[in-house]
Amino acid sequence: MLPVASAVRAPRSRALQRSLRSALAAAALATSLAVAGVPAPAFAKGPESLADLADQVTDAVVNISASTTVDARPNTRSGPQLPQGTPFEDLFEEFFNKRGQRGGGDRSEADRPKPQQRKSNSLGSGFIIDASGIVVTNNHVIGDANDIQVILHNGTKLKAEIIGKDAKIDLAVLRVKPEAGKPLKAVPFGDSEKMRPGDWVIAIGNPFGLGGSVSAGIVSARGRNIESGPYDNYIQTDAAINKGNSGGPLFNMNGEVIGINTAILSPTGGSVGIGFAVPSNNASQVIDQLREFGEVRRGWLGVRIQNVDETTAEALDMKDGVKGALVAGVDEKGPAKAAGLEIGDVIVKFNGTAVKSSSDLPRIVASTPVGKTVDVLVIRKGAETTKSVTLGRLEDTDKPTLASVKQPEPESAVRQVLGLNLSGITDEARKRYSLKDGLKGVLVTRVDPNSTAADKQIKPGEVIVEVGQEAVNAPADVSKRIDQLKKDGRKSVLLLVAGASGDVRFVALGID
């Protein structure tokens, strides 16, 4: 490296001269703006140091070591493995079974070798939320482990017991017993709803088993759905998150936990700047229930839903555009049925919270207390109406029974509509397509492969139950209903289509 004085006198390259001219021009512009009273443009700048923040919270972050011991599959045959049909196979089988693994003839139960055991280990992260010894981590970090160790920042190892865990949101709550005279450091939850894309965050965890590591970044996005579960609502961050960071905290600049690091998007297995954390507002509700009940008690509405796209919104005469969750099925014994919700309703607000898309509704309902009575705002045939629903409790084994539509026997005819060949449901057709008993409507017998119906995955053997939210019983009803919609100036039609088993979905098709 040249001395400073020499560097100043060194000949300047053309590139350097251009760079200096640009810098001087920028300085002159800033000076002119300042003189004119116009503020200079702002430039992004991160915090000067995160060391104080890291010191403040590091002692509350722990490493998790989870071991699972299982019996290895026993070797039931110690002799050579002979091909089937080998001469004297029976004699070899008897000889080696009697010898056992080490010879010596028949053995008593006590003398027989014990099954070998295999141990698998996993490493992850966690954090202490209560100084009495309450630790939070991911469910997938502990899995079915029968030996869990919580390792503090100072290296102390504490045996942990499971208070409760929830696979759907991937959280687990553990309890450890602090050593006498050595109180634990706990960190509080912050409000994840206040975080905005661009806010600074730090992640602390145990990447690749290296121990407490600090990484920094920003909130890249909120409300991410990565299709890992029914309640996806992740915070996305570019703070480095790697294998072993799972279960660790994502802090805001106040030292509050606003997320629990859970997943990464990576083609290599290492951080590429796309990590996901469960928001603290979602997690804290689950954690509170796990601490109180040892399980999660989620609200249950009793509907099956699907997305609303532009074509569907137009077909439903939704003047405010695409939003909400379209009810495609109603459980006969569920709260929604008792409250008067119907197939074809679009739920746009639940308990005062807007439902922007169908993925919002399960999360909102699940986080609502069981037994609570709430208002549900729906759009029904273009008009808003409010229903009062008292929530039940969601059970993992619940399988909703879809609402049936009472219809008279259809006429037997074939008509081509919207690229579909339709007919009534005869006994022969019911047997041919294995249609569920009691399923009524208009049978699809052929689909034009070049039609929009084919693009929307309508298939022969499916049944059209409703057209434009009116029941149809014969192909003529379908044609009549579509003609009426055209006269009303509608550009699309909403079909309620049932599969052979009776499961239904909505399909919107253009009728221009």
FILO-600614 format. One record per residue (C-alpha): residue number from 0; z, y, x. Coordinates in steps of 0.001 Angstrom, whole numbers. Layout:
(node NUM; (Z; Y; X)),
...
***
This chain:
(node 0; (0; 0; 0)),
(node 1; (-942; 3418; 1282)),
(node 2; (1744; 6084; 1830)),
(node 3; (1977; 8652; -970)),
(node 4; (602; 11503; 1152)),
(node 5; (-2376; 9439; 2271)),
(node 6; (-3030; 8321; -1292)),
(node 7; (-3299; 11924; -2429)),
(node 8; (-5843; 12751; 248)),
(node 9; (-7884; 9564; -226)),
(node 10; (-11444; 10039; -1531)),
(node 11; (-11609; 9735; -5318)),
(node 12; (-13965; 7253; -6955)),
(node 13; (-16187; 8352; -9812)),
(node 14; (-14173; 6192; -12226)),
(node 15; (-10967; 7843; -11070)),
(node 16; (-12539; 11290; -11415)),
(node 17; (-13595; 10451; -15024)),
(node 18; (-10102; 9188; -15783)),
(node 19; (-8515; 12369; -14426)),
(node 20; (-10917; 14546; -16416)),
(node 21; (-9997; 12631; -19607)),
(node 22; (-6308; 13033; -18920)),
(node 23; (-6705; 16755; -18257)),
(node 24; (-8718; 17130; -21466)),
(node 25; (-6051; 15308; -23472)),
(node 26; (-3345; 17508; -21923)),
(node 27; (-5340; 20629; -22724)),
(node 28; (-5796; 19443; -26331)),
(node 29; (-2086; 18779; -26696)),
(node 30; (-1294; 22228; -25273)),
(node 31; (-3752; 23874; -27661)),
(node 32; (-2286; 22020; -30653)),
(node 33; (1237; 22967; -29631)),
(node 34; (235; 26633; -29302)),
(node 35; (-1392; 26468; -32740)),
(node 36; (1759; 24970; -34249)),
(node 37; (139; 21550; -34854)),
(node 38; (2286; 18572; -33753)),
(node 39; (831; 16361; -31048)),
(node 40; (-273; 12866; -32105)),
(node 41; (2503; 10236; -32014)),
(node 42; (2190; 7136; -29860)),
(node 43; (3880; 3790; -30619)),
(node 44; (6919; 3237; -28461)),
(node 45; (9408; 405; -28542)),
(node 46; (13118; 613; -27828)),
(node 47; (13911; 1387; -24203)),
(node 48; (16177; -1656; -23957)),
(node 49; (17444; -4428; -26208)),
(node 50; (20193; -5492; -23831)),
(node 51; (23044; -3899; -25776)),
(node 52; (21860; -5489; -29008)),
(node 53; (21512; -8897; -27340)),
(node 54; (25037; -8605; -25884)),
(node 55; (26348; -7745; -29335)),
(node 56; (25044; -10902; -31061)),
(node 57; (24398; -13567; -28424)),
(node 58; (27840; -15199; -28675)),
(node 59; (27180; -15991; -32347)),
(node 60; (23974; -17893; -31576)),
(node 61; (24406; -21603; -30852)),
(node 62; (22373; -24569; -29724)),
(node 63; (22225; -27619; -31963)),
(node 64; (22017; -31146; -30567)),
(node 65; (21409; -33786; -33246)),
(node 66; (21382; -37514; -32466)),
(node 67; (20286; -40271; -34798)),
(node 68; (21159; -43882; -33983)),
(node 69; (19271; -46639; -35770)),
(node 70; (19047; -50400; -35327)),
(node 71; (15900; -51395; -33475)),
(node 72; (13798; -54065; -35083)),
(node 73; (15056; -57408; -33749)),
(node 74; (12781; -59691; -31796)),
(node 75; (12805; -62751; -34013)),
(node 76; (10737; -64819; -31649)),
(node 77; (11592; -64999; -27970)),
(node 78; (8970; -67489; -26879)),
(node 79; (5298; -66909; -26193)),
(node 80; (3263; -65652; -29138)),
(node 81; (807; -68439; -29896)),
(node 82; (-2320; -68032; -31991)),
(node 83; (-2054; -69459; -35476)),
(node 84; (-3296; -73036; -35637)),
(node 85; (-2488; -73832; -31997)),
(node 86; (-1850; -77597; -31437)),
(node 87; (1886; -78434; -31421)),
(node 88; (2667; -74974; -32842)),
(node 89; (5560; -76390; -34881)),
(node 90; (7073; -78027; -31821)),
(node 91; (6931; -74764; -29806)),
(node 92; (8464; -72846; -32735)),
(node 93; (11380; -75267; -33043)),
(node 94; (11936; -75410; -29284)),
(node 95; (12120; -71658; -28681)),
(node 96; (14148; -70920; -31818)),
(node 97; (16782; -73402; -30681)),
(node 98; (16871; -72053; -27150)),
(node 99; (17430; -68450; -28234)),
(node 100; (16789; -65614; -25836)),
(node 101; (18813; -67071; -22939)),
(node 102; (18728; -70796; -23598)),
(node 103; (21666; -73085; -24342)),
(node 104; (20877; -74586; -27751)),
(node 105; (22298; -73501; -31121)),
(node 106; (24659; -70495; -31190)),
(node 107; (27431; -69439; -33472)),
(node 108; (27239; -66090; -35283)),
(node 109; (29593; -64520; -32735)),
(node 110; (27501; -65735; -29789)),
(node 111; (24203; -64414; -31086)),
(node 112; (22977; -61201; -29449)),
(node 113; (23764; -58057; -31449)),
(node 114; (20832; -55960; -32734)),
(node 115; (19744; -53369; -30222)),
(node 116; (20167; -49736; -31210)),
(node 117; (17793; -46880; -30596)),
(node 118; (18877; -43244; -30353)),
(node 119; (16660; -40247; -31025)),
(node 120; (17678; -36690; -30157)),
(node 121; (16525; -33304; -31361)),
(node 122; (17364; -29827; -30140)),
(node 123; (17369; -26651; -32139)),
(node 124; (19220; -23426; -32751)),
(node 125; (21699; -22009; -35217)),
(node 126; (24121; -19157; -35720)),
(node 127; (27678; -18633; -36896)),
(node 128; (28139; -16724; -40160)),
(node 129; (31893; -17217; -40540)),
(node 130; (34451; -17170; -37726)),
(node 131; (36237; -20092; -39401)),
(node 132; (33395; -22276; -38124)),
(node 133; (30457; -22065; -40577)),
(node 134; (27084; -22540; -38860)),
(node 135; (23583; -22196; -40329)),
(node 136; (20480; -23983; -39039)),
(node 137; (17292; -25622; -40350)),
(node 138; (17413; -28861; -42283)),
(node 139; (14663; -30313; -40107)),
(node 140; (16767; -29692; -36990)),
(node 141; (19494; -32097; -38100)),
(node 142; (17433; -34417; -40326)),
(node 143; (19416; -37623; -40908)),
(node 144; (21450; -37261; -37722)),
(node 145; (24791; -39056; -37567)),
(node 146; (26062; -37119; -34556)),
(node 147; (25697; -33326; -34424)),
(node 148; (26977; -31127; -31603)),
(node 149; (27150; -27347; -31786)),
(node 150; (26969; -25837; -28290)),
(node 151; (28339; -22325; -27944)),
(node 152; (26908; -19689; -25635)),
(node 153; (29675; -20379; -23084)),
(node 154; (28814; -24092; -23009)),
(node 155; (31639; -25332; -25236)),
(node 156; (30613; -28329; -27349)),
(node 157; (32022; -28720; -30862)),
(node 158; (31435; -31670; -33169)),
(node 159; (29912; -30602; -36473)),
(node 160; (29982; -31976; -39997)),
(node 161; (27371; -31282; -42663)),
(node 162; (28541; -29181; -45596)),
(node 163; (25177; -29304; -47346)),
(node 164; (21435; -29116; -46765)),
(node 165; (18322; -28239; -48696)),
(node 166; (14911; -29589; -47727)),
(node 167; (12936; -27316; -50075)),
(node 168; (13839; -24140; -48216)),
(node 169; (14670; -26001; -44967)),
(node 170; (18280; -24910; -44520)),
(node 171; (21496; -26678; -43558)),
(node 172; (25113; -25520; -43372)),
(node 173; (27500; -27077; -40840)),
(node 174; (31214; -26765; -40150)),
(node 175; (32920; -26881; -36748)),
(node 176; (36584; -26553; -35802)),
(node 177; (37154; -23764; -33258)),
(node 178; (39337; -24498; -30252)),
(node 179; (42859; -23102; -30457)),
(node 180; (43063; -19539; -29217)),
(node 181; (39293; -19239; -28913)),
(node 182; (37978; -17469; -32035)),
(node 183; (34300; -17710; -32840)),
(node 184; (31897; -14764; -33030)),
(node 185; (30084; -14405; -36375)),
(node 186; (27107; -12275; -37404)),
(node 187; (26366; -10816; -40868)),
(node 188; (23253; -11075; -42997)),
(node 189; (21126; -7975; -43491)),
(node 190; (18794; -7004; -46334)),
(node 191; (15425; -8624; -45650)),
(node 192; (13849; -6613; -48490)),
(node 193; (14266; -3462; -46417)),
(node 194; (12196; -4833; -43538)),
(node 195; (8690; -3440; -43260)),
(node 196; (5711; -4566; -41206)),
(node 197; (6100; -2781; -37880)),
(node 198; (9908; -2898; -37781)),
(node 199; (11359; -4192; -34522)),
(node 200; (13178; -7544; -34455)),
(node 201; (14599; -9896; -31841)),
(node 202; (14816; -13685; -31953)),
(node 203; (17485; -15630; -30077)),
(node 204; (17422; -19396; -29719)),
(node 205; (17017; -22516; -27618)),
(node 206; (13293; -22847; -26868)),
(node 207; (12369; -26150; -25215)),
(node 208; (16069; -26790; -24579)),
(node 209; (16328; -23954; -22063)),
(node 210; (19393; -22437; -23706)),
(node 211; (19995; -18972; -25119)),
(node 212; (16752; -17001; -24832)),
(node 213; (15943; -13567; -26239)),
(node 214; (12465; -12539; -27387)),
(node 215; (11369; -9363; -29125)),
(node 216; (8572; -8283; -31433)),
(node 217; (7908; -6753; -34797)),
(node 218; (7674; -7854; -38394)),
(node 219; (3985; -8671; -38752)),
(node 220; (3982; -9318; -42498)),
(node 221; (6178; -10298; -45423)),
(node 222; (5787; -12725; -48287)),
(node 223; (3752; -15264; -46331)),
(node 224; (2942; -18545; -48108)),
(node 225; (2160; -21260; -45558)),
(node 226; (2299; -24037; -48196)),
(node 227; (5237; -25773; -46560)),
(node 228; (7232; -25938; -49790)),
(node 229; (7522; -24674; -53365)),
(node 230; (9435; -21507; -52429)),
(node 231; (7483; -20143; -49467)),
(node 232; (8169; -16459; -48877)),
(node 233; (8274; -16128; -45105)),
(node 234; (8651; -13158; -42814)),
(node 235; (5913; -13317; -40181)),
(node 236; (6763; -12056; -36705)),
(node 237; (5096; -11879; -33312)),
(node 238; (8423; -12327; -31489)),
(node 239; (8017; -15453; -29354)),
(node 240; (9246; -18493; -31294)),
(node 241; (8800; -21929; -29765)),
(node 242; (9946; -25502; -30246)),
(node 243; (13745; -25383; -30198)),
(node 244; (13948; -21912; -31776)),
(node 245; (14084; -23527; -35228)),
(node 246; (17232; -22564; -37091)),
(node 247; (17898; -19542; -34897)),
(node 248; (18377; -16007; -36196)),
(node 249; (15910; -13143; -36415)),
(node 250; (17848; -9885; -36020)),
(node 251; (17103; -6326; -37037)),
(node 252; (18068; -3461; -34768)),
(node 253; (21525; -3272; -36370)),
(node 254; (22434; -6789; -35257)),
(node 255; (22077; -8226; -38764)),
(node 256; (20308; -11512; -39495)),
(node 257; (17283; -10774; -41644)),
(node 258; (15530; -14113; -41148)),
(node 259; (16001; -17722; -40030)),
(node 260; (13261; -18873; -37666)),
(node 261; (11664; -21968; -39146)),
(node 262; (7997; -22504; -38274)),
(node 263; (5142; -21411; -36047)),
(node 264; (1385; -21447; -36383)),
(node 265; (19; -22766; -33116)),
(node 266; (-2875; -24954; -31951)),
(node 267; (-1014; -25708; -28704)),
(node 268; (2583; -26199; -29817)),
(node 269; (3658; -23017; -28048)),
(node 270; (3992; -19460; -29287)),
(node 271; (758; -17604; -30001)),
(node 272; (2521; -14725; -31714)),
(node 273; (2611; -16137; -35241)),
(node 274; (6104; -17248; -36227)),
(node 275; (7750; -17545; -39626)),
(node 276; (11328; -16954; -40739)),
(node 277; (13074; -17582; -44062)),
(node 278; (14137; -14135; -45374)),
(node 279; (17893; -13606; -45415)),
(node 280; (17893; -12609; -49092)),
(node 281; (16422; -16002; -50023)),
(node 282; (18563; -17921; -47563)),
(node 283; (21914; -16363; -48435)),
(node 284; (21714; -17536; -52052)),
(node 285; (21057; -21107; -50961)),
(node 286; (23761; -20967; -48288)),
(node 287; (26344; -19707; -50781)),
(node 288; (25607; -22637; -53101)),
(node 289; (25693; -25166; -50266)),
(node 290; (29095; -23849; -49221)),
(node 291; (30446; -23915; -52764)),
(node 292; (28875; -27057; -54213)),
(node 293; (27440; -28965; -51253)),
(node 294; (24069; -28799; -53029)),
(node 295; (21651; -26260; -54489)),
(node 296; (21627; -25672; -58234)),
(node 297; (18334; -24048; -59154)),
(node 298; (17229; -22553; -62440)),
(node 299; (14615; -24433; -64478)),
(node 300; (12115; -22963; -66939)),
(node 301; (10136; -26076; -67835)),
(node 302; (6541; -24942; -67422)),
(node 303; (3570; -25936; -65307)),
(node 304; (1617; -22960; -64012)),
(node 305; (-1560; -21992; -62215)),
(node 306; (-3104; -18894; -60667)),
(node 307; (-4864; -16132; -62545)),
(node 308; (-8188; -15172; -60973)),
(node 309; (-10573; -12407; -62018)),
(node 310; (-12596; -14608; -64349)),
(node 311; (-9459; -15936; -66008)),
(node 312; (-8019; -12431; -66397)),
(node 313; (-11221; -11274; -68113)),
(node 314; (-11255; -14321; -70366)),
(node 315; (-7650; -13626; -71380)),
(node 316; (-8429; -9947; -72021)),
(node 317; (-5875; -8839; -69426)),
(node 318; (-6541; -5126; -69172)),
(node 319; (-4383; -4608; -66057)),
(node 320; (-6332; -7116; -63987)),
(node 321; (-5205; -10124; -61977)),
(node 322; (-1468; -10785; -62042)),
(node 323; (1121; -13218; -63309)),
(node 324; (1393; -16984; -63713)),
(node 325; (-704; -18777; -66319)),
(node 326; (1228; -21398; -68303)),
(node 327; (-816; -24622; -68201)),
(node 328; (1871; -26937; -69564)),
(node 329; (5191; -26744; -71392)),
(node 330; (7895; -29399; -71143)),
(node 331; (8783; -30558; -74650)),
(node 332; (12494; -30642; -73782)),
(node 333; (12583; -27598; -71507)),
(node 334; (13995; -24090; -71981)),
(node 335; (10516; -22550; -72250)),
(node 336; (9641; -24676; -75277)),
(node 337; (12858; -23731; -77054)),
(node 338; (12186; -20049; -76330)),
(node 339; (8687; -20162; -77805)),
(node 340; (6537; -19988; -74651)),
(node 341; (3103; -21516; -75166)),
(node 342; (226; -22884; -73148)),
(node 343; (-2052; -19958; -72354)),
(node 344; (736; -17418; -71976)),
(node 345; (662; -15399; -68761)),
(node 346; (4133; -14665; -67394)),
(node 347; (4039; -11207; -65787)),
(node 348; (7748; -10399; -65530)),
(node 349; (10815; -12622; -65276)),
(node 350; (14354; -11262; -65560)),
(node 351; (13091; -7784; -64686)),
(node 352; (11163; -8930; -61603)),
(node 353; (7380; -8577; -61574)),
(node 354; (5435; -11829; -61160)),
(node 355; (2449; -10819; -59059)),
(node 356; (1062; -14339; -58627)),
(node 357; (1891; -17882; -59669)),
(node 358; (3609; -18565; -56339)),
(node 359; (6228; -15906; -57159)),
(node 360; (7505; -17530; -60337)),
(node 361; (9037; -20786; -58972)),
(node 362; (10992; -18839; -56356)),
(node 363; (12252; -16251; -58865)),
(node 364; (13253; -18872; -61428)),
(node 365; (14916; -21121; -58855)),
(node 366; (17079; -18279; -57576)),
(node 367; (18297; -17392; -61081)),
(node 368; (21668; -18925; -62056)),
(node 369; (21620; -22006; -64265)),
(node 370; (22579; -21169; -67853)),
(node 371; (21680; -17499; -67589)),
(node 372; (19721; -15971; -70468)),
(node 373; (16836; -13795; -69271)),
(node 374; (13909; -11888; -70726)),
(node 375; (10428; -13174; -69944)),
(node 376; (7498; -10816; -70488)),
(node 377; (4234; -12624; -71260)),
(node 378; (695; -11661; -72168)),
(node 379; (-490; -13671; -75168)),
(node 380; (-4031; -13152; -76413)),
(node 381; (-4211; -9730; -74792)),
(node 382; (-885; -8426; -76092)),
(node 383; (2497; -8260; -74373)),
(node 384; (5476; -10007; -75923)),
(node 385; (8997; -10722; -74661)),
(node 386; (10786; -14065; -74975)),
(node 387; (14474; -14725; -74321)),
(node 388; (15048; -17898; -72295)),
(node 389; (18269; -19652; -71336)),
(node 390; (17593; -21474; -68066)),
(node 391; (18357; -25118; -67504)),
(node 392; (19006; -26813; -64185)),
(node 393; (16122; -28066; -62068)),
(node 394; (16392; -31738; -61180)),
(node 395; (14235; -33239; -58443)),
(node 396; (13398; -36159; -60709)),
(node 397; (12191; -33975; -63581)),
(node 398; (8611; -34664; -64586)),
(node 399; (7541; -32237; -67329)),
(node 400; (6001; -33657; -70462)),
(node 401; (3086; -31463; -71442)),
(node 402; (2790; -29981; -74900)),
(node 403; (440; -31833; -77209)),
(node 404; (-1965; -30223; -79668)),
(node 405; (-2295; -31744; -83134)),
(node 406; (-5946; -32063; -84040)),
(node 407; (-7987; -33915; -86674)),
(node 408; (-10417; -36653; -85715)),
(node 409; (-13590; -35208; -84149)),
(node 410; (-17121; -35802; -85276)),
(node 411; (-19331; -37882; -83008)),
(node 412; (-22096; -35658; -81592)),
(node 413; (-23526; -34492; -78298)),
(node 414; (-24253; -30868; -77444)),
(node 415; (-24994; -29158; -74169)),
(node 416; (-22885; -26083; -73496)),
(node 417; (-22259; -24257; -70183)),
(node 418; (-23899; -27059; -68222)),
(node 419; (-21709; -29626; -69985)),
(node 420; (-22744; -32527; -72158)),
(node 421; (-20052; -32934; -74802)),
(node 422; (-19201; -35526; -77411)),
(node 423; (-16413; -36528; -79715)),
(node 424; (-13825; -39049; -78514)),
(node 425; (-14668; -42475; -79911)),
(node 426; (-12660; -45647; -79399)),
(node 427; (-15344; -46839; -76999)),
(node 428; (-15197; -43568; -75001)),
(node 429; (-11392; -43677; -74895)),
(node 430; (-11538; -47173; -73427)),
(node 431; (-14363; -46352; -71017)),
(node 432; (-12628; -43313; -69512)),
(node 433; (-9068; -44720; -69838)),
(node 434; (-7997; -41725; -71892)),
(node 435; (-4326; -41416; -72751)),
(node 436; (-3395; -42429; -76272)),
(node 437; (-3099; -39377; -78487)),
(node 438; (-5248; -37179; -76234)),
(node 439; (-7608; -35265; -78493)),
(node 440; (-10335; -32711; -77997)),
(node 441; (-13965; -32780; -76917)),
(node 442; (-15095; -35233; -74246)),
(node 443; (-17183; -34154; -71241)),
(node 444; (-19820; -36842; -70684)),
(node 445; (-21997; -35116; -68066)),
(node 446; (-21802; -32046; -65815)),
(node 447; (-24871; -30247; -64502)),
(node 448; (-24416; -30361; -60693)),
(node 449; (-25888; -26861; -60402)),
(node 450; (-23578; -25298; -62954)),
(node 451; (-20460; -23180; -62554)),
(node 452; (-18576; -25948; -64364)),
(node 453; (-19376; -28281; -61473)),
(node 454; (-18186; -25654; -58994)),
(node 455; (-14911; -25474; -60936)),
(node 456; (-14472; -29264; -60585)),
(node 457; (-14940; -30177; -64242)),
(node 458; (-15855; -33870; -64319)),
(node 459; (-17150; -36450; -66815)),
(node 460; (-14257; -38126; -68578)),
(node 461; (-12212; -34947; -68877)),
(node 462; (-11378; -33496; -72265)),
(node 463; (-11726; -29880; -73429)),
(node 464; (-8655; -29169; -75554)),
(node 465; (-9063; -25429; -76142)),
(node 466; (-11836; -22858; -75868)),
(node 467; (-10736; -19233; -75696)),
(node 468; (-7174; -20307; -76584)),
(node 469; (-8262; -22004; -79799)),
(node 470; (-8145; -25770; -80313)),
(node 471; (-11474; -27574; -80557)),
(node 472; (-12073; -30920; -82207)),
(node 473; (-15837; -31399; -81890)),
(node 474; (-18772; -30195; -79777)),
(node 475; (-19791; -27914; -82648)),
(node 476; (-16423; -26152; -82371)),
(node 477; (-17105; -25430; -78702)),
(node 478; (-20507; -23899; -79442)),
(node 479; (-19152; -21860; -82343)),
(node 480; (-16265; -20494; -80310)),
(node 481; (-18496; -19496; -77387)),
(node 482; (-20946; -17753; -79729)),
(node 483; (-18068; -15775; -81220)),
(node 484; (-16804; -14737; -77780)),
(node 485; (-20289; -13525; -76863)),
(node 486; (-20428; -11420; -80048)),
(node 487; (-17057; -9935; -79078)),
(node 488; (-18567; -8796; -75786)),
(node 489; (-16685; -11270; -73609)),
(node 490; (-18299; -12245; -70319)),
(node 491; (-16224; -15351; -69664)),
(node 492; (-14464; -18099; -71561)),
(node 493; (-11195; -19861; -70783)),
(node 494; (-11174; -23632; -71242)),
(node 495; (-8060; -25773; -71401)),
(node 496; (-9162; -29020; -69763)),
(node 497; (-7172; -32257; -69787)),
(node 498; (-7516; -35198; -67431)),
(node 499; (-7430; -38812; -68573)),
(node 500; (-3632; -38917; -68152)),
(node 501; (-3124; -35814; -70286)),
(node 502; (-2395; -33316; -67500)),
(node 503; (-4037; -30005; -68311)),
(node 504; (-5344; -26998; -66415)),
(node 505; (-7195; -23797; -67295)),
(node 506; (-10784; -23240; -66145)),
(node 507; (-12588; -19917; -66609)),
(node 508; (-16400; -19967; -66880)),
(node 509; (-18882; -17106; -67195)),
(node 510; (-20905; -16960; -70437)),
(node 511; (-23364; -14174; -69594)),
***
